[in-house]
Amino acid sequence: MKINIGSRTKIDVAKMLFCKSEANYTRVFLNDGSVVLTSTNLGKIEERLGKTSYLVRPNRSFLINIKYASFLGGSETILLKTGEEIKVSRRRKALIIRHFENI
């Protein structure tokens, strides 16, 4: 499935590692190592994804593909394939745990 993330840019959802919010912009990191900068905010991208079960938002700044991540339960942190650690917000922790259990 491809989604429109910018004016004319479409990205295959399965290739997305994570998206990082930067004010009114979003950086989309792909599994081939490339990064796409778009002026579409993270909330709009999440809205366009709909109910994609393997893409979750652990906090206000990130949208991650849980197929490329592991949850470190004791520290309430998600470790991405790239080595980056992302904190899980307190209110979204239960949702994140459910998503990782269903993989």
Rosetta silent file (secondary structure, phi, psi, omega in degrees, C-alpha in Angstrom):
SEQUENCE: MKINIGSRTKIDVAKMLFCKSEANYTRVFLNDGSVVLTSTNLGKIEERLGKTSYLVRPNRSFLINIKYASFLGGSETILLKTGEEIKVSRRRKALIIRHFENI
SCORE:     score description
SCORE:     0.000 S_00000001
   1 L     0.000  133.679  177.565    0.000    0.000    0.000 S_00000001
   2 E  -110.979  143.559  175.678    1.311    3.448   -0.895 S_00000001
   3 E  -122.026  154.340  177.318    0.334    6.695    0.778 S_00000001
   4 E   -86.800  118.494  179.905    0.707   10.262   -0.351 S_00000001
   5 L  -108.336   -4.288 -179.663    3.048   12.089    2.051 S_00000001
   6 L  -153.878 -161.961 -177.139    3.554   15.280    0.097 S_00000001
   7 L   -61.300  -47.381  179.695    2.420   17.125   -2.970 S_00000001
   8 L  -134.054   13.752 -175.414    3.489   14.392   -5.394 S_00000001
   9 L   -98.959  123.001  175.120    5.440   11.994   -3.203 S_00000001
  10 E  -117.286  140.748 -178.728    4.066    8.525   -2.536 S_00000001
  11 E  -129.234  139.229  174.779    5.802    6.019   -0.277 S_00000001
  12 E   -71.217  121.968 -175.361    5.235    2.302    0.197 S_00000001
  13 H   -59.787  -36.460 -178.580    4.080    1.949    3.807 S_00000001
  14 H   -65.579  -20.271 -179.370    5.919   -1.367    4.290 S_00000001
  15 H   -90.724   -4.636 -179.379    9.240    0.394    3.589 S_00000001
  16 E   -78.563  125.453  172.561    8.781    3.019    6.313 S_00000001
  17 E   -82.892  -56.391  176.546   10.997    2.542    9.390 S_00000001
  18 E  -162.544  164.585  175.909    9.743    5.567   11.264 S_00000001
  19 E  -121.623  139.230 -178.994    8.626    9.163   10.900 S_00000001
  20 E  -123.058  126.659 -179.710    9.993   11.969   13.047 S_00000001
  21 E   -78.265  137.636  174.998    8.162   15.235   13.576 S_00000001
  22 E  -138.624   86.480 -176.043   10.076   18.490   13.205 S_00000001
  23 L    58.687 -117.006 -179.702    7.634   21.373   13.812 S_00000001
  24 L   -93.220    9.514  179.186    5.459   21.524   10.669 S_00000001
  25 E  -115.703  163.374  176.640    7.691   19.104    8.772 S_00000001
  26 E  -137.684  133.132  172.675    8.170   15.347    8.984 S_00000001
  27 E   -98.472  126.102  179.705   11.227   13.270    8.156 S_00000001
  28 E  -107.037  116.975 -179.581   10.311    9.810    6.847 S_00000001
  29 E   -96.346  127.124 -176.674   13.080    7.230    7.280 S_00000001
  30 E  -106.280  161.009 -175.735   12.935    4.282    4.881 S_00000001
  31 L   -70.634  -10.913  176.540   14.424    0.779    5.175 S_00000001
  32 L   -91.229    4.859  178.403   16.843    1.417    2.293 S_00000001
  33 L    95.116   -8.087 -179.135   18.560    4.175    4.297 S_00000001
  34 L   -83.007  157.929 -179.912   16.989    7.114    2.500 S_00000001
  35 E  -129.343  132.912  179.443   15.216    9.972    4.249 S_00000001
  36 E  -115.454  126.347  175.803   12.359   12.011    2.805 S_00000001
  37 E   -98.132  128.527 -179.258   11.544   15.465    4.192 S_00000001
  38 E  -131.447  150.488  178.698    7.928   16.521    3.719 S_00000001
  39 L   -85.067    3.986  175.904    5.947   19.584    4.743 S_00000001
  40 L   -81.061  130.663 -178.574    3.066   17.338    5.805 S_00000001
  41 L   -75.652  163.944 -173.947    2.795   17.162    9.595 S_00000001
  42 H   -63.033  -37.137  178.448    2.919   13.862   11.465 S_00000001
  43 H   -62.143  -38.985  179.359   -0.765   13.929   12.425 S_00000001
  44 H   -68.495  -39.423  177.467   -1.812   14.199    8.771 S_00000001
  45 H   -64.072  -43.896  178.288    0.453   11.280    7.794 S_00000001
  46 H   -60.848  -39.525  178.496   -1.015    9.196   10.615 S_00000001
  47 H   -63.748  -40.280 -179.555   -4.511   10.107    9.413 S_00000001
  48 H   -70.269  -25.387  179.257   -3.691    9.010    5.849 S_00000001
  49 H   -72.555  -25.596 -179.179   -2.399    5.653    7.087 S_00000001
  50 L    69.186 -133.702 -175.738   -5.776    4.785    8.548 S_00000001
  51 L   -99.781   43.554  177.331   -5.843    1.594   10.603 S_00000001
  52 L   -69.020  115.564 -168.711   -2.459    0.184    9.555 S_00000001
  53 L   -71.333  -22.498 -176.658   -1.816   -2.190   12.457 S_00000001
  54 L   -99.717    5.923  174.379    1.990   -2.195   12.410 S_00000001
  55 E  -112.649  117.637 -176.339    2.441    1.599   12.445 S_00000001
  56 E  -129.922  158.489 -179.012    1.993    3.124   15.899 S_00000001
  57 L  -113.561   99.772 -176.760    2.651    6.474   17.518 S_00000001
  58 L   -75.257  -21.081  177.041    4.486    5.988   20.836 S_00000001
  59 L  -156.812 -174.470 -175.325    4.683    9.728   21.558 S_00000001
  60 L   -70.286  -20.676 -172.296    3.956   13.097   19.944 S_00000001
  61 L  -100.519  -13.307 -173.789    7.159   13.175   17.898 S_00000001
  62 E  -130.836  150.673  168.950    7.374    9.710   16.322 S_00000001
  63 E  -131.020  119.363 -172.312    5.383    7.257   14.238 S_00000001
  64 E  -119.623  154.434  173.020    7.129    3.872   14.081 S_00000001
  65 E   -96.003  112.177 -174.231    6.863    0.617   12.176 S_00000001
  66 H   -71.138   -9.812  174.830    6.908   -2.046   14.892 S_00000001
  67 H   -70.631  -20.569 -179.270    8.236   -4.630   12.417 S_00000001
  68 H  -111.372   24.691 -175.550   11.569   -2.791   12.606 S_00000001
  69 E  -144.108  163.937  172.965   11.566   -2.231   16.366 S_00000001
  70 E  -135.498  145.514 -176.190   11.639   -3.994   19.716 S_00000001
  71 E   -96.787  125.179  176.592   10.014   -2.903   22.970 S_00000001
  72 E   -98.597   89.643 -170.586   12.178   -2.694   26.067 S_00000001
  73 H   -56.347  -44.265 -177.224    9.397   -3.064   28.639 S_00000001
  74 H   -62.968  -35.379 -177.324   11.310   -2.329   31.831 S_00000001
  75 H   -99.272    1.740 -179.561   12.631    0.977   30.591 S_00000001
  76 L    53.804   45.097 -177.803    9.493    1.938   28.612 S_00000001
  77 E  -129.416  147.360  174.037   11.646    2.475   25.533 S_00000001
  78 E  -107.936  130.265  178.165   11.439    1.287   21.941 S_00000001
  79 E  -102.704  119.334  179.976   14.690    0.343   20.238 S_00000001
  80 E   -85.496  161.394  177.900   14.648    0.884   16.482 S_00000001
  81 L   -57.501  -29.916 -179.138   16.617   -1.094   13.913 S_00000001
  82 L   -77.171   -7.346 -179.154   18.726    2.042   13.369 S_00000001
  83 L    96.381   -6.665 -179.904   19.834    1.986   17.021 S_00000001
  84 L   -76.488  139.702  177.937   17.745    4.974   18.017 S_00000001
  85 E  -105.371  134.450 -178.126   15.839    4.741   21.298 S_00000001
  86 E  -122.682  127.647  177.246   12.373    6.263   21.562 S_00000001
  87 E   -75.112  142.297  176.856   10.573    6.907   24.833 S_00000001
  88 L   -97.541  128.918  179.650    6.974    5.720   25.068 S_00000001
  89 L   -66.821  151.555 -176.116    4.584    8.240   26.575 S_00000001
  90 H   -58.460  -40.587 -176.361    2.846    7.154   29.749 S_00000001
  91 H   -74.913  -20.894 -177.764   -0.632    7.343   28.217 S_00000001
  92 H  -102.176    1.700 -175.183    0.261    5.275   25.146 S_00000001
  93 H   -60.639  -45.949 -178.501    2.178    2.512   26.902 S_00000001
  94 H   -61.716  -41.048  178.338   -0.739    0.030   27.080 S_00000001
  95 H   -63.638  -43.366  179.858   -1.498    0.507   23.376 S_00000001
  96 H   -63.633  -43.333  179.287    2.158   -0.039   22.430 S_00000001
  97 H   -60.582  -43.304  178.394    2.373   -3.208   24.527 S_00000001
  98 H   -61.414  -40.870  179.381   -0.738   -4.594   22.783 S_00000001
  99 H   -63.741  -43.315 -179.637    0.738   -3.867   19.350 S_00000001
 100 H   -69.987  -30.370  177.381    4.018   -5.626   20.165 S_00000001
 101 H   -70.480  -26.637 -176.824    2.165   -8.653   21.592 S_00000001
 102 L   -90.013    2.168  179.545    0.184   -9.015   18.353 S_00000001
 103 L   -69.121    0.000    0.000    3.226   -9.149   16.052 S_00000001
